[in-house]
Amino acid sequence: MEKSVRFCVSLHESLLEELDKRVIRRGYASRSELVRDLIRDLLSQEKWEENQEVIGVLSIIYDHHDKELVYRLLDLQHKHHVNVLCSTHLHLDHHNCLEVIVLRGMAEELESLANQIGGLRGVKISKLSRVCLPEL
């Protein structure tokens, strides 16, 4: 386990008040926990911007009665089997399904695959959550 190190940060009073509001609103145990999360989020964003290896979670909602769409979704996932770690299919109601696809690879590859899937006719909602393995 890594050793924690303290450091001091000077903030304008109004900025500190905003920070404290977020600590309370989000249920953090301390300012330090919130600041650690903000730093991790920033580092994760930079990995995506620099086209490094990352993890992504693509969530899509579509009408499962469109069999052609289902085949196209499966075909794209099989073509990118190296990037697709797993997928989970949920039935939301009689017409709508939610599929969650966990992806791993270079950021540009995942963005491209997410755009291809999201652009398929019949996909109602497509959202790529950009994350990466924490180094801290």
C-alpha positions in Angstrom: 0.0 0.0 0.0 1.3 3.4 -1.0 2.1 6.0 1.7 -0.2 9.1 1.7 1.5 12.4 1.6 0.0 15.7 2.9 0.3 18.9 0.9 -1.2 22.3 1.3 -3.4 24.1 -1.2 -4.4 27.8 -1.0 -7.9 28.6 -2.3 -10.1 31.7 -2.3 -12.8 31.4 0.4 -15.6 31.2 -2.2 -13.9 28.3 -4.0 -13.4 26.5 -0.7 -17.1 27.0 0.1 -18.0 25.4 -3.2 -15.7 22.5 -2.5 -17.2 21.9 0.9 -20.7 22.0 -0.6 -19.7 19.2 -3.0 -18.1 17.2 -0.2 -21.4 17.3 1.7 -23.7 16.8 -1.4 -21.8 13.8 -2.7 -21.3 12.3 0.7 -17.5 12.3 0.8 -15.9 11.6 4.2 -13.5 14.5 3.7 -12.2 17.1 1.3 -9.2 14.8 0.6 -11.5 12.1 -0.8 -13.1 14.5 -3.2 -9.8 16.0 -4.3 -8.4 12.5 -4.9 -11.4 11.6 -7.1 -11.1 14.9 -9.0 -7.4 14.1 -9.7 -8.1 10.6 -10.8 -10.9 11.8 -13.1 -8.5 14.4 -14.7 -5.8 11.7 -15.2 -8.4 9.4 -16.8 -9.5 12.2 -19.2 -5.9 12.8 -20.2 -5.4 9.1 -21.0 -8.4 9.3 -23.4 -7.1 12.5 -25.0 -3.6 11.1 -25.4 -5.0 7.8 -27.0 -3.6 5.6 -24.3 -5.0 2.2 -23.3 -8.3 2.7 -21.4 -11.5 1.1 -20.3 -14.9 2.2 -21.6 -18.5 1.2 -20.8 -20.9 1.6 -23.7 -24.6 1.6 -22.7 -27.1 1.4 -25.5 -30.9 1.2 -25.6 -32.6 -0.3 -28.7 -35.7 -2.1 -29.8 -35.0 -5.8 -29.8 -37.7 -6.5 -32.4 -35.4 -5.1 -35.0 -33.6 -8.4 -35.8 -31.3 -6.8 -38.4 -30.1 -4.4 -35.7 -29.4 -7.2 -33.3 -27.3 -9.0 -35.9 -25.4 -5.8 -36.8 -24.7 -5.3 -33.0 -23.4 -8.8 -32.7 -21.4 -8.6 -35.9 -19.6 -5.4 -34.7 -18.8 -6.9 -31.3 -17.4 -10.0 -32.9 -15.3 -8.0 -35.4 -13.9 -6.1 -32.3 -13.6 -9.1 -30.0 -10.2 -7.9 -28.9 -11.8 -4.7 -27.5 -15.0 -6.2 -26.2 -14.4 -7.7 -22.7 -18.1 -8.6 -22.1 -21.6 -7.5 -22.6 -24.8 -7.7 -20.6 -28.3 -7.7 -22.1 -31.3 -6.5 -20.1 -35.0 -6.5 -21.1 -36.4 -3.1 -20.0 -39.9 -3.7 -21.4 -41.7 -5.4 -24.3 -39.8 -3.3 -26.9 -36.7 -1.9 -25.3 -33.4 -3.6 -24.3 -30.4 -2.2 -22.5 -27.0 -3.5 -23.5 -23.9 -2.7 -21.5 -20.7 -3.4 -23.3 -17.4 -3.3 -21.4 -14.5 -2.3 -23.7 -10.7 -2.1 -23.4 -8.1 -0.8 -25.8 -6.7 2.4 -27.3 -9.0 5.4 -26.7 -9.4 6.1 -30.4 -10.4 2.4 -31.1 -13.0 2.5 -28.4 -14.4 5.9 -29.5 -14.7 4.6 -33.1 -16.4 1.4 -32.1 -18.8 3.3 -29.8 -19.6 5.7 -32.7 -20.2 2.8 -35.1 -22.6 1.1 -32.6 -24.3 4.3 -31.6 -24.8 5.2 -35.2 -26.7 2.1 -36.2 -30.3 2.6 -37.3 -32.5 1.6 -34.4 -30.2 2.4 -31.5 -32.2 4.9 -29.5 -29.6 5.9 -26.9 -25.9 5.4 -26.9 -23.6 6.6 -24.1 -19.8 5.8 -23.7 -18.5 6.2 -20.2 -14.8 6.9 -20.3 -12.8 5.4 -17.5 -9.4 3.8 -17.0 -7.6 1.8 -14.5 -6.5 3.9 -11.6 -2.8 4.3 -11.1 -3.2 6.1 -7.8 
